[in-house]
């Protein structure tokens, strides 16, 4: 593959776990860099965000799994670094629990409807 192509001609998966209230900003940022296709999943997790104590019906409990959204974006024609930077910039609040962004290689892709494979499927 040519080094002239984004991601050195490779397909990349940019996966991020962010605060749910930052999702609309993340979607806007992805559209701005030319990567509007995404998958969003509601998830819970624990990281650097501190646990909180709450009460319900007089019983105290600890919340250490916080609600997040996982955003996945597969790119071939857009640089994965641009996508990762756009997500990080849009999701940043400066407080613990802002999330993480991961960039992973994708070995292959198949578009179910057409049967296209590789970069053509993305």
C-alpha angles and dihedrals in degrees: 000000000000125000086220090074120083114265089016088286093304129126113240134195114214108197124182135179110206143158113285092233090061095056097097091051091048091051091050091049091050091051090049092056092046099257105109097150113095146146120225125198129181109234140165126221150155127235135125094331107106122245117251130213120226138171129230121180090344095307120115118222137173123238107206099149109073126200113252138160124236113216118196124189124176113204137183105153096040122064109256090218090059090050093048092048092048092052093046093048093047095046098044118114097155093240128110111273098043089131139230138277122214129189115203134177118248114214096201144338133209123199104220098210099048104021091233114155139202120003090350090062093055 
